[in-house]
């Protein structure tokens, strides 16, 4: 496996973990169904930032990324915290 392949694999894993954490957070704290949470995340500008390697958002914490998503979706701050990988 080349260094570039390892980097891509690791990046994809970090994106998957962050995506999972944000979807669970939307479901648990805002009561969205899994489909609603996925739709909200995958159709958000925040998700495009997560996928864009140049932003570095993919290696940030779910708490950090959730602040962007919360602002974008005009959500009221939840009372619980986000767990992560």
C-alpha positions in Angstrom: 0.0 0.0 0.0 1.4 3.4 -1.0 1.6 6.4 1.3 -1.1 8.1 -0.7 -3.4 5.1 -0.4 -2.9 5.0 3.3 -3.6 8.7 3.6 -6.8 8.3 1.6 -7.9 5.3 3.7 -7.3 7.2 6.9 -9.1 10.3 5.6 -12.1 8.2 4.6 -12.2 6.6 8.0 -12.1 10.0 9.8 -14.9 11.2 7.6 -17.0 8.1 8.3 -16.5 8.5 12.1 -17.3 12.2 12.0 -20.4 11.6 9.8 -21.6 8.8 12.1 -21.1 11.0 15.2 -23.0 13.9 13.7 -25.9 11.8 12.5 -26.2 10.2 16.0 -26.1 13.6 17.6 -28.9 14.9 15.3 -31.0 11.9 16.2 -30.4 11.8 19.9 -30.4 15.5 20.7 -32.9 16.8 18.1 -35.1 13.8 17.6 -34.6 13.4 13.9 -35.1 10.0 12.4 -32.0 8.4 10.9 -33.1 9.3 7.4 -33.9 12.9 8.4 -30.5 13.2 10.1 -28.7 11.7 7.1 -30.5 14.0 4.7 -29.7 17.1 6.8 -26.1 16.3 7.1 -25.4 15.0 3.6 -27.2 18.0 2.0 -25.4 20.5 4.2 -22.6 22.9 3.4 -20.9 21.6 6.6 -20.7 18.2 5.0 -19.1 19.6 1.9 -16.5 21.2 4.2 -15.9 17.9 5.9 -15.3 16.2 2.5 -13.0 18.9 1.3 -9.5 18.0 2.3 -8.3 21.5 2.0 -10.5 22.7 4.9 -9.1 20.1 7.3 -12.6 19.8 8.8 -12.5 16.0 8.4 -10.0 15.7 11.3 -11.8 18.0 13.6 -13.9 16.8 16.5 -17.6 16.1 16.2 -18.2 18.9 18.7 -16.4 21.4 16.6 -18.1 20.3 13.3 -21.5 20.3 15.1 -21.2 24.0 15.8 -21.1 24.7 12.0 -24.0 22.3 11.4 -26.0 23.8 14.3 -25.6 27.3 12.8 -26.3 26.2 9.3 -29.5 24.4 10.2 -30.6 27.1 12.8 -30.8 24.5 15.6 -31.0 25.4 19.2 -28.1 24.1 21.2 -28.7 20.6 22.7 -28.2 19.8 26.3 -26.1 16.7 25.8 -22.6 16.1 24.5 -21.4 14.2 21.5 -19.5 11.0 21.8 -16.9 10.1 19.2 -14.9 7.2 17.8 
